[in-house]
Amino acid sequence: MSLNFVRPPRLGPGSRVAALSLSSGFVTAVMDRYRAGVRQCAAEFGWEVVPAPNALRGPDFLDANPPARADDLHWALEHPGIHGMVSVIGGDDSVRLLPHLDAGLVRRHPKVFLGFSDSTVTLLHFLRAGVMAYHGPALLTDLAENGGMHPFVVQGVRRAVVDEPAPFDLSPAPEWTEHWQDWADPALQEVPRPFRAGDGWTWVQGDRPAEGHLIGGCVEVLDMLVGTPGWPAPELWRGAVLALETSENVPPPEQVGYWLRNYAAQGLLAGLAGLLLARPRGYAPEQVQALYGWVRRVLGEAGRPDLPVVANVDFGHTSPQLTLPLGGRARLDPPAGRITVFP
């Protein structure tokens, strides 16, 4: 089955992009970091990043007012002078927005939405409305990277939401980091973080090419969505390439396996075209190998030892990260070691 998602208009120089705090009001504690993200988006892409009406009202207000967070999303969709949206930062409770979200506005006013982690709730809200959404950096993370955006991030954002749509091959990041640097210290903003050499992808299983539309997000947030109106209908999973990332909470490999067993019990793994696993943040090498073992084990239990699985892909909670156009198509070619995206 082939699904067709509406592609939002591209963002270019002069686009006004709304900064949305849909998950957390944490940004008010690191306003220098916020301003760095605004500056760097202007320098790299020519975007004017503007805060949504409630985005900078702080954690106490936003925690107590999920409808106000949903109002910001709706404001950005309906406002004719806003051309796209970026998540300021993730969190752990945008699932509380579900009763207040209007899918009709997404369908009537399709615009780029960019984010990851807890933004999985919003990304899937767009897919359920039939509109592509973009799993990629948040304003306070890679877009405000210390010392300037990494070229790998700039390239990823450009290919996904700026340049004219054209197929492109993903590539492993030449270097990566999970080093923590204090965002509240403005003296550190121009101090680059230490990076380690890239170590490439791991093809976990599968030997035949496969293609499907991209769906997915943070596996912990997906777990929160099971059984809610935010959970994608079965037809959105069928024929999909599932992209999964883990958060800085470092869920044990067996827990990821249990979550995948839930997908198997729902019949979702049986219909997938492929699986992308993000580089897991905070995992020791033995945990990484245990994770791959659990993935193979659960897919074998589900009758899918044939499913192409590529791991250690640069999206999610390590930096620099790719931008994946959810709803766009991806082709996994294990013999060629190649992932092609059709945005």
N, C-alpha and C positions, 0 to 999 in steps of 0.2 A: 504494500500500500504506500502510495506517495502522497504526503501532505504538503500543501502549499501555504506558506505563511507570508503575510504582508511584510515587505521590507520597508522600514521607515526611511524617510529622506535622509541623505547624507549630511554630515556636519562639516562645515568648512570655515575658513577665516570669516570672522564676523558673526558666527553663530552664537546665540545666547543660550547657555547651558545652565539649567537650574541645579543647584546643589541641594540634595534632599537628605534629611536625617530621619529615615524611615525606621531605623533600628535603635538608635541611641542618640542622646544629646551630649555625648562625651566631647564633641568638638569645642565647646566653650572653654574647656580646660586646656586646649592646645591651639589657641587662635593664631599664633605665629605659624604653626604648621599649616593651618587652613589657608592663610594668606600665601604661603609658599606654593601650595597646590594651585591656587588661583593664578599666581604669577606664571608658574610653569606651564599651565594649560594655555595661557595667552601667548607665551613665547614659542611653544612647540606647535600649537594647532591654530592659533589666532582666535580661540574661543573667549568669550566674555562669560565667566562663571559668576552667577548671581545666586544669593541664598533664597530659597523658598521662604514664604512668610513666617513659618514656624521653625525653620531649620536651626536657628541660632538662639532658641529660647531656653536652652539648657536641659540637663538630664531630669531635673525634678518635674518640670512642666511636661516634657515629652513622655516620660514614663507614665504620668497620670492621665495623659490625653492621647491615646491611640487614634481617635477620630481626627485630631489635628494633624497627625502625621499623614493619614490617608488624604486629608484635605490638601496637603502640599502636593502630593502626587497628582491629584485631580486638577489643582490649580495649574501645574506645569503642563499637563496635557491640554487643557482648554485655552491657556493663554496664547494668543497668536504671536506674541513676541518671544516666546520660548521655543527653541528648536530641538532641544534634547535635554537629557537628565543624567546626572551622575550621583551615585550614592556617596555620601560623605564618609561613612564608616559603617562597619557591620555591628553586630551585637548578638542578641539571643532572643528577641521577642517580637519581631515583626509579624509572627504568626497571629498576634493580637489584632492586626489590622484587617484580617480576613472579613469580619462582618461588615466592614465599612468600605470595602473596595468595590468599584464600579467597572466591570469589564467592558461595558458599552462605551465608556469614554476612551479606553485603550483602542477599541476597534474604530471609533469615529475619528480619533486624533492620533494615529500611530507616530510615535517619535522614538528616537534612540534612548534606551535606558541602559546604563553601564554600571555594573557592580558585581560583587561576589560575596561569599560567606552567607550571612543572614539575608542578604539581598536575593538569595535563592527563592524566597517567598514571592518577591516582586517579579523576578525573571520568569517564574512559572506562571504567575498571573497573566503576564503578557502572552506566553505560549498558549495558555488556555483560551485567551481571547483571539488567537490566530495571528499574533503579531510577533515578529522576531525580537529577541532581546539579547543583550551582550554581556556574557560572563567575562569580566575583566577588572582592571584596577579600580579602586575607590580613590576619592580625592585625597584622603589623608595617607594612603599607602603609596603605591608606585607612582601616582601622579604628583606627589609631593616628595619624591625620593630625595634623600640627602645628597646635596651637590648637583642636583639636576636629574631629570628623567633618564633612565637607562635607554640606550638606543633600541634595545630589543622590545621594550614597552612601547616606545614611540612607533616603531614599525608595526607592532601588533594592532595598536589602536587605529593607525592610519588605514591598514588594509581592511579592517573590519567595518569602520564607520565613516571614514573620510574619503578615501580614494573611490573612484568609480568601481562598482562591483566587478571583480574578476577572480577566477580561481587562483589559489595560492597554496604552496606547500608549507606546512609547518616545519619548524626545525628546532632542535634542542637549543636551549640557551647556552651561550659560550661560557657563562659563569653564573653562579647563583649564590644567594645568601638567605639565612634566616636570623641573622644577627639583630639583636634588639638594640635600638638607639633611642634615648629619651626624647620624645617629641616635645616635652614641656620645656626643654632647654634650648632656647633659640640659638645659643652659641654653637650647637651641634648641627644645625640645619645645613650648613655648607660643608660639613665634614663627611666625606663619602664613607659608606659602610664597607667593611672588608668582605670581599667575595672570594669564593673558592672556585676552582676550575669546574666547568660543566662535565657531567659524566654520562650524558646521553640518555636515550630511552631504553627500556627493557621490553622486548616482545615476549609476553608471558605465555601465550598459547595462540593457536590458530595459524593456518598456513595458506588460507585462500583470501583473496580480496573481498571486501564487503563495503557497502555504502548505505547510508541512511541519514535522516535528519538528526541534528544534535539536540539533546535534551540533558538536563541534569543540574548539578550544583553541589552544595556542601552536604555530605551524607548525614551529618548530625541534624541539619535543618530539615532535610527530607524526612528524617524519622519523626520530627515534630509534626509534619504535614500529613502523615498517614492517618486516614480516617476523617480528615477535615475536607471542607469544600476546596481547599487549595491543592489537594492531591490530584495530579493529572489523570484524566480518564484513560482507560486501557488503550484506546486508539492512538493516543499521543505517544505511548511507549512502543507500539508495534512498528517494527522496522527501523527503530531509532539506534543511533550511536549514543550510548549513555556516557556522560562525562561526570566523574565523581571526584571530589576533593575532600580532604579531612582538614579539620581546623587545628588551631594552636592548643586545643584541649587534648590532643594526641590520643584519640580513641584506640584502645588495644586492637591488634589485628583480629583477634577472635570476635570482638564486638562488630567490626566491619563485616566479618563473615556472617554473624547473626542477622545483621541488617540485610545482607544479600539474600539470606535464606527467606526473609520476609518477602522480598521481591519474587523469589522463586515460588513461594506458596501462593502468591497472587497471579502466577502465570506470566509475569513480566519478562523474566530472563529468557523464556522460551522464544519470545518474539523479537529479541534484540538483534540488530545487525552487527554491533561491535561495542567495545567498552574501552574508554580512556580513563586511566587512573592518574591523578595528579601526583607530583612529587610530594610525599607526606612530610609535613613539618614536624620536627622534633623526634623522628624515628631513628633509633639506632640501626646499624646494618642488619642485625639479626631480626629486628622487628619488621624491616622491609621484606626480608625473605619469608618471614611468617605470614605477612600480608599476602604475598603472591601465592603462598601455599593455600591459604584460606580461599582466595579467589578461584584457584584451580579446583579445589575441593568442592566448593558450592556449585560451580558451573558444571562439574562432573555429575553431582547429585541431580542437577536440573536437566541433564541430558544435553548439555551444551559444551562438550570438550572441543567442539569445532569453532567456538566463538572467538574472533580475533580480539585480543586484549593487548594493549600497549600501555606501559606504566612509566612512571617517572617523567610525565609530561609536565611542562612548566605552566601550570595555571593553579590558582588558588592561593595558599597561604605562604608560599616562598616567593622570593623576588629574584629576577624580574619575571613577570608573568605575561602570558599570551592573552589575547582577547578572542574568545570563541563566540561566533554568531549562533546562538541557540535558535533553532528553527531553520538555519542554513544547513546545507548538506556537508557530510564529511565522508571521504573514501579512505579506508584503511587497506594498505597493500603490504601484508607481511613479507612476501618474498623480496619486494623492493625496499622494505624498511621505510615506507613512505606514507605520510598522511596528507591528503589534499582536501582543502576546504573550499566550498562553493558558497560564498557569502550572500 
